Amino acid sequence: MAARAALCSNGAVNQPLVPDVPLSRCELGRADVVPLHEDFTVEAGHRARVAILPELCGNDGFDATTAWPVVLLGDEVYPLTDQHGHRHDHPADRERLTCLVAEQWNLLELDLDEFAGQHVQMALELPAGRGTLWVQWLGVVPPEPEANSPVDHVRTRRGTNSAPTFSRGNTLPAVAMPHGFNLLTPVTDARSRTWLYQWAPEGGPRLEALAVSHQPSPWINDRAGVQLMGWHGTPHVDPARRSVAFSHDAELDRPHHYRVALADGMVAEVTPTDHGGIFRFTMPTDEACGVVLDMPQPGRWQITPLPDGRLALRGRIEPAPGHGRRQRDPVGFCYGITRQRAHLVTTRGRRRAAVLQAEAGEGRVLEVALATSFISVEQARHNLDLEIGEASFDEVRGRAEAAWKELLGRLVLPEASTEQRIVAWSNLARLHLWPSAMHENTGTAEHPHWVHASPFQPMGARARLRQRWERTASPVVEGRLYVNNGYWDTYRTCWPLLGLTDPRRTAHLVDGLLPAWRESGWMGRWSAPGHIDSMVGTSSDVIFASASAHGIDFDEVAAFDSALRNASCPPPDATVGRKGLGAARFRGWVASDEVHEALSWTVENAICDAAIAAWATGLARRAEELGIGERVEELQATASWCTNRALGISEVFDATTGFLRGRRGDGSWSTSSLAPERWGGDYTETTAWGMSVSLPQDGALLASLHGGEEALARHLDRLLATPERADHRGGYRGIIHEMREARALRLGQFALSNQPAHHISFMPLAAGQPWRSQQLVRDALDRAFVGSEIGQGYPGDEDNGEMSAWWLFAAMGLYPLAPGSGGYVLGAPLTPMTWQRPEGTLSITTRGTGHFVASVTRNGEPWSACSIGVEDLRGAVELCIELSDQPTAWGADSRPASLSTGPLGTAWGPHRRDRSALARLSGLPDHQARALMDDRGRQRVRLAAQTRLEAHWPEPWQPRLITLTTADMGPVRMTVTLLGPDDAPLDEVLVSREVRWPDQTMPFELPPVGEVSALRLCLLDDVTLCQVEVY
């Protein structure tokens, strides 16, 4: 028996899971069985609880993770089944990966029903090997009553047992309305703008406040926070002095209600509305009591008495510097009213904190109704009147509960276990926190008028001078706005799941992203609330393309223009657009000697371009319906251009090593040799292994690059067999948390713990091995999403619902593999589930057991393909999957949709390189001609109307596309004449296009006329050219 705490090398765990419970230390050696507790008689329905922390022995010593609790009955040893269905029945089971995570506490609840009425002893079966593990015997617990509704299954603390060094979600226990304006949360560190609530801080959890938050991620930082904390006896403003200890067993964490009974007897609660909520503190005694108001960032309060003795609370919260923000965030405001008579206690000049004391005789329950705004204090007051008024705490809580019941009740889980229901409904609730609203109603409840303080339009100098304490100087703009979304994360799963299961709500959400485009001329890569320089790829392109493919009703034309600008124009600063695009749009890749994480940029650009190509094709078909009939040629040319660009991912595939690699501007590889296990550098939060199959939009091309499907399968074998050791910092300053999390999964280089790997388990489909994909997915579902009971639940960061959506898709046997396409690959469901949708129910049913697919039917008809389109999932649909315990050949004759083998790729053909540099360009001085074909586009060549340019190639060929990059906005008209081998004109076309943005690259399709030896351009307008390309 050991008295000291278990301290792991990653610092994620530094104390016993449960305080004041003895901690045992077990050293591995030879196989052994170690008793955990004295004999006891098992009562029906009771479960044994054991906490285990396996230490990592070296960088790959995971022997301790295969220890398992057993029952000793006489001389016999009997294995037990935990709450996840895991069980070690045979010695061979030790070879399988268990759910125990190294260097993390693992809580097991073990079914004892088969021993009911018998006298048994609990023990721990230790494997032979090296290592150490720590154990806490937590006793035997009676059965818990089954929750009545989906809301009661939600655990908002899932993911909070995290740290910067090791993430099991990195979430906070948010109380909110679906996609609401605010998050309300308990706070264990009131001076932090990152990790507001920590499950296991040093010394144990202590509540420092209940707070209003707008934090989308601890890596992005909170803003406009407001904190309230009850006190009795003597008040303290300092968070550490006002804090009170609590036990996690004393918390209630639901999406509509958080409550905790503190060690001093006080009970703290909060329940939400869209823009506010009610904070309630119940005191243990009749001594003096009140509430402390505080702000974690600069701000101030104005406290004024009301005629009835209550207090009105007015607050202004200044924006604080944030992560990569382009401009200052809007100021935050709040307005609140104490529900009891109270007075202000002097705070000695500390403007951002105030102490309120209840008047004598007001009782032990103190409540504050509070609402927030980014427009003004008066608007915050209006929000309070609209959403709370005189409603009681219980009435507000009831409304919030009803909203979540309606939303979560759309997912029906008829056969799921309790643990599966907790995970599923908790994940669905997490999905529907983001994006969050930033608009406010200046009208009435019956006649709303939605406006928002723009985080995209800068405040003018006059506005700054005129700004008042109680009102924003930011422009207030008409319409709804949704923010707090990291598009690089959410495009993969969140938006497809929203579009598939809740299309009507999704229409509002997608339209609510577009004010960013309308007000700034760009979509950001991260919105919190304005543009933030974070992550790679203009992934809003894929989100909008996915919405279109799912038939979502939104402003597609405006959205497409935002994607077109992302694809065709270099950005004005680092917070928007595609880094390195100035040259990459001509060269074909983002250069490693010009842009950090260049390979990841190149990969994400290809994914976005493939989505834009499919979207542009669909828009061209519906152009008249959308009122853009005049843009058909532009849309078709854009589809061809983006198809070719997406196929150009082959330019960064190194056939010698079998990896996607970074290239310099001169075309050479970024490193002389490749270390595929090295993190960072050219790769965003991953390695060359992690990015090596990152062509989810084109598995056929990936297989072709590797030399065929068998070669791709062998590469996947190596990927899964190569362990992650997390023993070198790579391109980072130190070992980052993603490395440790990937190592803990023990899935080789399949780092499910982070978004770049979320497609990997489905890539065996491209090699004709659906059974392998099904095995990988089930391994992940079985092991990686455990620990809900102790604030875990995820294998890594849960970013804006993306990890939650991955689980929901995997559990239903569907996955949106080709981003933005509207297509899904099929797998083995974890449990039957039904999605109730107004336009028709989507039912996923199963027959048999196992985690391999034997057959599939759609509405009773056989379905043999491994993928299915969203058009086949609309309306009332039942997918019935027959399961098998053994791998089957189902789906092996089909492949997921791929760009290169689909309609666009087939029509276009293989990737084409620009051949302008091979031509002799006449009509210009040599230095200007070279500038227009240098793949840089930095020089400006001013050309007058009627200028004729001719490009002559040494060998005839068949051009398909020409692009012009112009410096100026305005109309561009020209004739394009194609000349045959004898310089005879083959065809002439008049092209006309409006240049919408400076430095825009515009594609034009050329007529198919056979082999061409020259191309003549005759400009009909003055134009400043930067580059000419011919494909």
Order of alpha helices (4+ residues) and beta strands (2+ residues): beta-beta-beta-beta-beta-beta-beta-beta-beta-alpha-beta-beta-beta-beta-alpha-beta-beta-beta-beta-beta-beta-beta-beta-beta-beta-beta-alpha-alpha-beta-alpha-beta-beta-beta-alpha-beta-beta-beta-alpha-alpha-alpha-alpha-beta-alpha-alpha-alpha-alpha-alpha-alpha-beta-beta-alpha-alpha-alpha-alpha-alpha-alpha-beta-beta-beta-beta-beta-beta-beta-beta-alpha-beta-alpha-beta-beta-beta-beta-beta-beta-beta-beta
